[in-house]
Amino acid sequence: MTAKRSIPNNVITEVLRIVDCFNQTKLKGEGSTYIPRMKGRYLYLDRDDGSMGGPGPICRLEYTGDMDEWQFEIYKYSSERYNPEECFFSGIEHVDGTVKGALEAGMKAYPSDFF
């Protein structure tokens, strides 16, 4: 059995910078904020759109060892699970292995007025 690869600290720092930049430029004035969470080899991207329910899951990225090759899984509210096989949703064209692409895809899949 192979050991699970955790996200290195330098990658976490870069991810936080990318998410903060996206929040400050793309979401400025929209009342939405992405909130990154890391657990083991996964980066969870939740988004708070100012609703009373708080942040909701958008997608999960698995660290592969390369900042430009994250594995993407959209969160499906219908099954309440992350689904790596789902490829029919608005925003799939933005999924390119990058964190920024995942943030863009999440905005199309779940617009600010979704929550």
C-alpha positions in Angstrom: 0.0 0.0 0.0 1.4 3.4 -1.0 1.4 6.3 1.5 -1.0 9.1 0.9 0.7 12.2 -0.3 -0.1 15.3 1.7 0.0 18.7 0.1 3.4 20.3 0.8 3.5 23.6 2.7 4.9 25.5 -0.2 2.0 24.3 -2.4 -0.5 25.2 0.3 1.0 28.7 0.4 0.6 29.0 -3.4 -3.0 27.7 -3.3 -4.0 30.2 -0.6 -2.4 33.0 -2.8 -4.4 31.8 -5.9 -7.7 31.6 -4.0 -7.2 35.0 -2.3 -6.3 36.6 -5.7 -9.4 35.1 -7.3 -11.6 36.3 -4.4 -10.1 39.8 -4.7 -10.4 40.1 -8.4 -13.1 37.9 -9.8 -15.5 37.9 -6.9 -14.9 41.5 -5.6 -18.3 43.1 -5.0 -20.3 39.9 -5.6 -20.7 38.9 -2.0 -19.0 35.5 -2.7 -15.8 34.1 -1.3 -14.1 30.8 -1.9 -12.8 29.1 1.3 -10.1 26.5 0.8 -9.6 23.6 3.1 -6.8 21.0 3.0 -7.0 17.5 4.3 -4.3 15.0 3.4 -3.9 15.1 -0.4 -7.2 16.9 -1.0 -8.0 20.6 -1.4 -11.6 21.3 -0.8 -13.0 24.5 -2.3 -16.1 25.7 -0.5 -17.9 29.0 -1.3 -19.8 31.4 0.9 -22.3 33.4 -1.0 -23.6 35.2 2.1 -26.5 32.9 2.6 -27.7 32.0 6.1 -26.5 28.4 5.6 -22.8 29.4 5.4 -20.3 28.0 3.0 -21.2 25.1 0.7 -19.0 22.6 -1.0 -18.2 23.2 -4.7 -15.4 20.9 -5.7 -12.5 18.8 -4.4 -9.0 18.7 -6.0 -6.6 15.9 -5.4 -2.9 16.8 -5.3 -0.9 14.8 -7.8 2.5 16.3 -7.2 2.2 19.0 -9.9 0.5 22.4 -9.4 -0.9 22.2 -13.0 -2.3 18.7 -12.8 -4.8 18.5 -9.9 -7.5 15.9 -10.2 -11.0 17.6 -10.2 -14.2 16.3 -8.6 -17.4 18.4 -8.6 -19.7 18.2 -5.6 -23.1 16.9 -6.6 -25.8 18.2 -4.4 -28.2 15.5 -5.7 -26.1 12.7 -4.2 -24.2 14.8 -1.6 -20.9 13.4 -2.9 -17.9 14.5 -4.9 -18.0 12.8 -8.3 -14.8 12.4 -10.4 -16.8 10.9 -13.3 -19.2 13.8 -13.7 -18.4 15.7 -16.9 -21.8 17.2 -17.8 -22.1 20.5 -16.0 -21.7 24.1 -16.8 -18.1 25.1 -16.4 -16.5 21.8 -17.4 -14.6 23.7 -20.1 -12.6 25.5 -17.3 -11.3 22.3 -15.7 -7.7 22.3 -16.8 -5.8 20.8 -13.9 -5.2 24.1 -12.2 -6.7 25.6 -9.1 -7.8 28.7 -11.0 -9.6 26.5 -13.5 -11.4 24.8 -10.7 -12.5 28.1 -9.2 -13.8 29.2 -12.6 -15.6 25.9 -13.1 -17.2 26.2 -9.7 -18.6 29.7 -10.5 -20.3 28.3 -13.7 -21.5 25.1 -12.1 -22.9 26.9 -9.0 -23.5 30.6 -9.7 -23.7 33.0 -6.8 -27.5 32.8 -6.7 -27.4 28.9 -6.4 -27.3 28.9 -2.6 
